[in-house]
Amino acid sequence: MKEASILVVGGGPTGLTAALELARRGIDCQVIEQRDAPSPLSRAVGIMPNTMKLLEPSGAASQLRSAAVKISAAEIYLDGKRILHLPMDEHSDPDVGLFCLPQDQTESILADRAAEHGVTVDYGNRLNELTLMEDSIECRIENTVQSFAYVLGADGASSTVREQIGLSAEGYDLEGEWAIADIEAPNWQENPDVFRLFLQEEGVVVLVIPLSKTRYRVVSTQPDALATLDMEIPIEKLYRAGKFAISVRQAPAYRQGRVFLAGDAAHQHSPVGGRGMNLGIADAAYFASCFADQKLDQYGAERHKIGAEVIAFTENVRRTVMSNTGFARKAAFQLLNLATLIPGVPAQLTKMLVGGKL
């Protein structure tokens, strides 16, 4: 076993970021992923300014910036009528904004950068069991047993790593099913880089998120995303449509001995607010920094605190947008819309919405 060997379990954005950030610092690591190949799905799409800052030293940020759609404005509709238009491209810092890119493309960029530092993902390899030793961890991967100095569990909400160290994801599941649809609409030319939020009766919420100049994601708090859309979009291709449930959970600790948790293995929350993938990337970058600086004792407490803060933030936003108090909500957004006419206010609001520590 190499002195600084780390097993990263999970080849998604969190695991890939950990591999990249460790490798560029010259730290030995191995990445395994139980899937047979990279996922073609565009699960998370929003990339926040803090994420760009974290990925700048590796060169990944510039590639993400070039590939992504930068949102020019956010609009909120109430019962089909626009009540808020917020320009999001007026801040003096070009990275203060929301960048949208399908997750599979984000993963591809991170994987390519990690490969340049000599780390690739070992697909089709599942962690079956780990045993904590005094100064190492024995890991049974498929039919082999390997020894590592540390393990980072970045293996998602149903984390094997978390299960193996006896930790549960504490919290609750939201009632009902949400839905998603990724569509191609090249003839929908009305401001293709605008993020739209539709608020409807009985707390129904629908989001339309640009993924490219012709591709969009529709997310609904109801089981059929396209059926609840308040705007006609000429759809030429449906990439995928599906339902999903929302969990709001957090592991009670992000560390047990030589084993650490990051990303969805450590925390889960609703997609409202767009923090999920970004929070996992921040976990991974901080883990690599702590390891390089020999400050691993800081990781668990610091990341758990920030994770709890993000969960509270996303739940507050979710409850607000899904609130059924129509008149008060409409009045608040209309007042905010007037405020956006004041010079400097849109830039401040944009920074407040997409900024914040992750």
ZALUMMAR-149696 format. One record per residue (C-alpha): residue in one letter; chain; x, y, z. Coordinates in Angstrom, 3 decimals. Layout:
BEGIN
code:unit:east:north:up
A:A:X:Y:Z .
...
***
This chain:
BEGIN
code:unit:east:north:up
M:A:0.000:0.000:0.000 .
K:A:1.291:3.416:-0.932 .
E:A:1.637:5.807:1.982 .
A:A:-0.960:8.286:0.760 .
S:A:-3.265:5.954:-1.169 .
I:A:-6.915:7.013:-1.226 .
L:A:-9.828:5.064:-2.607 .
V:A:-12.515:7.342:-4.055 .
V:A:-15.791:5.447:-4.361 .
G:A:-18.026:7.004:-7.016 .
G:A:-17.317:8.441:-10.451 .
G:A:-19.840:11.283:-10.505 .
P:A:-19.026:15.000:-10.191 .
T:A:-18.029:14.672:-6.520 .
G:A:-15.721:11.709:-7.009 .
L:A:-14.215:13.157:-10.190 .
T:A:-13.529:16.484:-8.476 .
A:A:-11.838:14.680:-5.587 .
A:A:-9.684:12.710:-8.032 .
L:A:-8.754:15.822:-9.989 .
E:A:-7.956:17.944:-6.955 .
L:A:-5.932:15.180:-5.288 .
A:A:-4.054:14.235:-8.447 .
R:A:-3.058:17.770:-9.376 .
R:A:-1.491:18.022:-5.919 .
G:A:0.487:14.848:-6.571 .
I:A:-1.567:12.705:-4.151 .
D:A:-2.092:9.075:-5.130 .
C:A:-5.709:7.957:-5.478 .
Q:A:-7.868:5.356:-7.187 .
V:A:-11.449:5.905:-8.372 .
I:A:-13.978:3.096:-8.720 .
E:A:-17.520:3.262:-10.083 .
Q:A:-20.048:0.441:-10.091 .
R:A:-21.589:1.581:-13.382 .
D:A:-20.093:0.018:-16.489 .
A:A:-19.603:3.379:-18.223 .
P:A:-20.091:7.115:-17.700 .
S:A:-23.728:8.072:-17.257 .
P:A:-25.383:9.655:-20.336 .
L:A:-27.953:11.408:-18.120 .
S:A:-27.960:15.155:-17.508 .
R:A:-29.038:15.046:-13.879 .
A:A:-27.713:18.279:-12.333 .
V:A:-27.318:21.279:-14.625 .
G:A:-26.547:24.446:-12.646 .
I:A:-22.963:25.520:-11.947 .
M:A:-22.479:28.255:-9.355 .
P:A:-19.730:30.927:-9.130 .
N:A:-18.126:29.271:-6.118 .
T:A:-17.769:26.063:-8.117 .
M:A:-16.036:27.947:-10.922 .
K:A:-13.638:29.437:-8.387 .
L:A:-12.824:26.026:-6.908 .
L:A:-12.200:24.497:-10.337 .
E:A:-10.161:27.396:-11.713 .
P:A:-6.719:26.096:-10.593 .
S:A:-7.236:22.783:-12.403 .
G:A:-8.288:24.420:-15.663 .
A:A:-11.712:22.758:-15.548 .
A:A:-13.522:26.058:-14.939 .
S:A:-12.492:27.592:-18.252 .
Q:A:-13.738:24.521:-20.123 .
L:A:-17.024:24.521:-18.225 .
R:A:-17.440:28.224:-18.876 .
S:A:-16.942:27.711:-22.620 .
A:A:-19.348:24.777:-22.842 .
A:A:-22.131:26.088:-20.608 .
V:A:-25.028:28.443:-21.205 .
K:A:-24.775:31.512:-19.013 .
I:A:-28.231:32.577:-17.880 .
S:A:-28.971:36.158:-18.959 .
A:A:-32.105:36.603:-16.849 .
A:A:-34.531:34.866:-14.517 .
E:A:-38.266:35.260:-14.907 .
I:A:-41.103:34.297:-12.593 .
Y:A:-44.634:33.716:-13.861 .
L:A:-47.779:33.501:-11.745 .
D:A:-50.690:31.711:-13.403 .
G:A:-49.074:32.270:-16.792 .
K:A:-48.362:36.011:-16.368 .
R:A:-44.841:37.317:-15.871 .
I:A:-44.455:39.109:-12.540 .
L:A:-40.657:39.312:-12.312 .
H:A:-37.796:39.819:-14.758 .
L:A:-34.342:39.805:-13.168 .
P:A:-31.333:40.488:-15.414 .
M:A:-28.478:38.211:-14.298 .
D:A:-25.658:39.426:-16.546 .
E:A:-24.992:42.874:-15.088 .
H:A:-22.418:42.042:-12.379 .
S:A:-18.867:43.336:-12.905 .
D:A:-17.485:39.849:-12.202 .
P:A:-18.366:37.658:-15.239 .
D:A:-18.393:34.556:-13.041 .
V:A:-21.208:35.920:-10.864 .
G:A:-24.103:34.232:-12.566 .
L:A:-25.625:30.853:-13.232 .
F:A:-24.008:28.545:-15.782 .
C:A:-26.075:25.623:-17.097 .
L:A:-24.581:22.472:-18.567 .
P:A:-25.848:18.864:-18.630 .
Q:A:-24.166:16.827:-15.905 .
D:A:-22.735:14.274:-18.329 .
Q:A:-20.765:17.053:-20.041 .
T:A:-19.564:18.386:-16.679 .
E:A:-18.409:14.901:-15.741 .
S:A:-16.631:14.488:-19.076 .
I:A:-14.647:17.699:-18.547 .
L:A:-13.689:16.737:-14.990 .
A:A:-12.728:13.229:-16.109 .
D:A:-10.537:14.554:-18.936 .
R:A:-8.725:16.926:-16.592 .
A:A:-8.182:14.151:-14.036 .
A:A:-6.869:11.839:-16.771 .
E:A:-4.292:14.465:-17.688 .
H:A:-2.980:14.032:-14.143 .
G:A:-2.906:10.264:-14.480 .
V:A:-6.194:9.285:-12.803 .
T:A:-8.971:7.446:-14.620 .
V:A:-12.179:5.880:-13.365 .
D:A:-12.256:2.101:-12.965 .
Y:A:-15.785:1.361:-14.202 .
G:A:-17.664:-1.820:-13.388 .
N:A:-16.045:-2.098:-9.956 .
R:A:-18.293:-2.181:-6.924 .
L:A:-17.216:-1.747:-3.324 .
N:A:-18.751:-4.672:-1.454 .
E:A:-17.219:-4.316:1.974 .
L:A:-14.688:-2.302:3.923 .
T:A:-12.969:-3.141:7.186 .
L:A:-11.390:-0.456:9.362 .
M:A:-7.924:-1.470:10.503 .
E:A:-5.635:0.429:12.880 .
D:A:-3.674:2.223:10.167 .
S:A:-5.449:1.237:6.942 .
I:A:-8.753:0.133:5.417 .
E:A:-9.260:-3.217:3.740 .
C:A:-11.675:-2.931:0.838 .
R:A:-13.308:-5.821:-0.972 .
I:A:-13.864:-4.612:-4.519 .
E:A:-15.667:-7.228:-6.582 .
N:A:-13.589:-10.371:-5.910 .
T:A:-10.375:-8.724:-4.755 .
V:A:-9.229:-7.254:-1.448 .
Q:A:-7.132:-4.099:-1.522 .
S:A:-5.713:-1.934:1.242 .
F:A:-5.897:1.862:1.325 .
A:A:-4.880:4.553:3.749 .
Y:A:-8.198:6.420:3.374 .
V:A:-11.576:6.046:1.684 .
L:A:-13.781:8.859:0.386 .
G:A:-17.394:7.825:-0.141 .
A:A:-18.792:9.806:-3.066 .
D:A:-21.186:7.044:-4.056 .
G:A:-24.514:8.810:-3.923 .
A:A:-27.646:8.779:-1.811 .
S:A:-27.647:4.974:-1.411 .
S:A:-24.005:5.031:-0.330 .
T:A:-22.364:1.673:0.343 .
V:A:-19.539:3.482:2.114 .
R:A:-21.956:5.203:4.493 .
E:A:-23.725:1.916:5.150 .
Q:A:-20.440:0.103:5.806 .
I:A:-19.433:2.561:8.532 .
G:A:-22.839:2.314:10.191 .
L:A:-24.184:5.800:9.443 .
S:A:-27.688:6.563:8.210 .
A:A:-28.949:9.533:6.249 .
E:A:-31.211:11.217:8.795 .
G:A:-34.170:13.282:7.643 .
Y:A:-37.372:12.802:5.671 .
D:A:-38.858:12.247:2.228 .
L:A:-41.167:14.806:0.633 .
E:A:-44.657:13.676:-0.296 .
G:A:-45.520:13.056:-3.931 .
E:A:-43.432:12.680:-7.065 .
W:A:-41.658:15.324:-9.109 .
A:A:-41.071:15.021:-12.841 .
I:A:-38.396:15.932:-15.339 .
A:A:-38.276:16.228:-19.129 .
D:A:-35.298:17.130:-21.317 .
I:A:-36.434:18.521:-24.661 .
E:A:-35.061:19.860:-27.944 .
A:A:-36.826:23.000:-29.217 .
P:A:-34.650:24.746:-31.843 .
N:A:-37.521:26.891:-33.116 .
W:A:-38.293:28.376:-29.705 .
Q:A:-36.325:31.589:-30.197 .
E:A:-37.759:33.674:-27.376 .
N:A:-34.708:34.436:-25.202 .
P:A:-33.252:30.897:-25.093 .
D:A:-30.876:31.717:-22.222 .
V:A:-33.575:32.798:-19.743 .
F:A:-34.361:30.729:-16.636 .
R:A:-38.123:30.574:-16.090 .
L:A:-40.089:29.704:-12.959 .
F:A:-43.839:29.141:-13.205 .
L:A:-45.971:29.356:-10.044 .
Q:A:-49.438:27.877:-10.271 .
E:A:-52.422:27.166:-8.053 .
E:A:-52.154:24.774:-5.109 .
G:A:-48.392:25.236:-4.869 .
V:A:-47.520:23.695:-8.250 .
V:A:-44.106:24.844:-9.514 .
V:A:-42.553:24.314:-12.962 .
L:A:-39.040:25.329:-14.006 .
V:A:-37.683:25.680:-17.547 .
I:A:-33.882:25.640:-17.572 .
P:A:-31.761:26.235:-20.707 .
L:A:-29.141:23.548:-21.386 .
S:A:-28.016:24.910:-24.758 .
K:A:-29.398:27.310:-27.350 .
T:A:-31.923:24.668:-28.394 .
R:A:-32.189:22.251:-25.458 .
Y:A:-34.162:22.760:-22.248 .
R:A:-34.983:20.976:-19.018 .
V:A:-38.488:21.116:-17.605 .
V:A:-38.885:20.240:-13.910 .
S:A:-42.260:20.040:-12.201 .
T:A:-43.485:19.367:-8.693 .
Q:A:-46.160:17.188:-10.342 .
P:A:-45.756:13.704:-11.906 .
D:A:-45.940:14.986:-15.524 .
A:A:-43.537:17.838:-16.287 .
L:A:-44.766:18.783:-19.770 .
A:A:-48.462:18.551:-18.866 .
T:A:-48.058:21.254:-16.213 .
L:A:-46.117:23.704:-18.406 .
D:A:-47.770:27.152:-18.630 .
M:A:-46.014:28.094:-21.871 .
E:A:-46.210:26.548:-25.340 .
I:A:-42.857:25.252:-26.554 .
P:A:-42.505:23.682:-30.030 .
I:A:-40.813:20.433:-28.980 .
E:A:-38.981:18.559:-31.728 .
K:A:-37.377:15.871:-29.599 .
L:A:-37.909:14.424:-26.140 .
Y:A:-34.576:13.177:-24.788 .
R:A:-36.064:11.696:-21.662 .
A:A:-38.919:12.041:-19.221 .
G:A:-39.211:10.561:-15.780 .
K:A:-40.373:10.877:-12.197 .
F:A:-38.331:11.181:-9.042 .
A:A:-38.809:11.527:-5.306 .
I:A:-37.156:14.123:-3.094 .
S:A:-35.285:13.303:0.096 .
V:A:-34.084:15.863:2.615 .
R:A:-31.419:14.060:4.600 .
Q:A:-27.954:14.414:6.092 .
A:A:-25.497:11.958:7.601 .
P:A:-24.869:12.729:11.299 .
A:A:-21.123:12.811:10.625 .
Y:A:-18.986:13.043:7.497 .
R:A:-16.077:11.104:8.971 .
Q:A:-15.466:7.910:10.838 .
G:A:-11.792:7.193:11.377 .
R:A:-10.130:6.982:7.978 .
V:A:-13.409:7.022:6.054 .
F:A:-15.008:10.235:4.776 .
L:A:-18.291:11.098:3.056 .
A:A:-18.973:13.705:0.377 .
G:A:-21.758:14.702:-2.000 .
D:A:-25.083:12.875:-1.920 .
A:A:-23.563:10.211:0.320 .
A:A:-23.431:12.933:2.984 .
H:A:-26.463:15.104:2.157 .
Q:A:-29.568:15.231:-0.039 .
H:A:-32.078:17.997:-0.656 .
S:A:-34.499:19.311:-3.267 .
P:A:-33.152:20.707:-6.565 .
V:A:-34.747:24.081:-5.795 .
G:A:-31.856:26.503:-5.427 .
G:A:-29.527:24.458:-7.628 .
R:A:-27.023:23.670:-4.884 .
G:A:-26.802:19.848:-5.008 .
M:A:-23.940:19.081:-7.414 .
N:A:-22.161:22.279:-6.412 .
L:A:-22.186:21.293:-2.755 .
G:A:-20.704:17.901:-3.578 .
I:A:-17.959:19.461:-5.693 .
A:A:-17.161:21.815:-2.809 .
D:A:-16.995:18.846:-0.406 .
A:A:-14.521:17.104:-2.683 .
A:A:-12.330:20.158:-3.228 .
Y:A:-12.204:20.844:0.505 .
F:A:-11.319:17.218:1.253 .
A:A:-8.389:17.389:-1.175 .
S:A:-7.237:20.685:0.314 .
C:A:-7.442:19.329:3.868 .
F:A:-5.554:16.199:2.882 .
A:A:-2.795:18.165:1.181 .
D:A:-2.466:20.508:4.174 .
Q:A:-2.653:17.638:6.685 .
K:A:-5.793:19.141:8.232 .
L:A:-8.238:16.262:7.804 .
D:A:-9.617:16.866:11.304 .
Q:A:-11.264:20.021:9.942 .
Y:A:-13.162:18.292:7.150 .
G:A:-16.033:16.605:8.967 .
A:A:-17.209:19.451:11.194 .
E:A:-16.774:22.176:8.569 .
R:A:-18.533:20.373:5.741 .
H:A:-21.334:19.095:7.984 .
K:A:-22.061:22.647:9.139 .
I:A:-22.152:24.000:5.590 .
G:A:-24.260:21.058:4.444 .
A:A:-26.824:21.781:7.158 .
E:A:-26.915:25.454:6.153 .
V:A:-27.498:24.589:2.480 .
I:A:-30.254:22.122:3.345 .
A:A:-31.994:24.789:5.442 .
F:A:-31.609:27.329:2.612 .
T:A:-33.013:25.025:-0.075 .
E:A:-35.952:24.035:2.116 .
N:A:-36.774:27.691:2.811 .
V:A:-36.690:28.437:-0.917 .
R:A:-38.779:25.362:-1.727 .
R:A:-41.440:26.227:0.824 .
T:A:-41.549:29.822:-0.418 .
V:A:-42.036:29.002:-4.101 .
M:A:-44.525:26.216:-3.299 .
S:A:-46.516:28.396:-0.917 .
N:A:-50.220:28.672:-1.697 .
T:A:-50.616:32.176:-0.242 .
G:A:-51.140:33.665:-3.701 .
F:A:-51.857:37.352:-2.990 .
A:A:-48.945:37.913:-0.602 .
R:A:-46.572:36.044:-2.883 .
K:A:-47.690:37.984:-5.958 .
A:A:-47.310:41.322:-4.181 .
A:A:-43.812:40.438:-2.969 .
F:A:-42.598:39.448:-6.442 .
Q:A:-44.155:42.532:-8.063 .
L:A:-42.379:44.744:-5.541 .
L:A:-39.140:42.919:-6.260 .
N:A:-39.714:43.422:-9.984 .
L:A:-39.906:47.181:-9.447 .
A:A:-36.701:47.055:-7.429 .
T:A:-34.851:45.503:-10.382 .
L:A:-35.293:48.798:-12.233 .
I:A:-32.954:50.489:-9.752 .
P:A:-29.342:50.597:-11.058 .
G:A:-27.126:48.072:-9.293 .
V:A:-29.968:46.085:-7.730 .
P:A:-30.031:43.265:-10.347 .
A:A:-26.307:42.644:-9.839 .
Q:A:-26.747:42.517:-6.061 .
L:A:-29.734:40.173:-6.319 .
T:A:-27.862:37.889:-8.715 .
K:A:-24.924:37.599:-6.331 .
M:A:-27.312:36.858:-3.457 .
L:A:-29.107:34.117:-5.422 .
V:A:-26.087:32.296:-6.832 .
G:A:-23.438:33.277:-4.308 .
G:A:-23.019:32.079:-0.787 .
K:A:-20.531:29.699:0.716 .
L:A:-20.583:26.089:-0.416 .
***
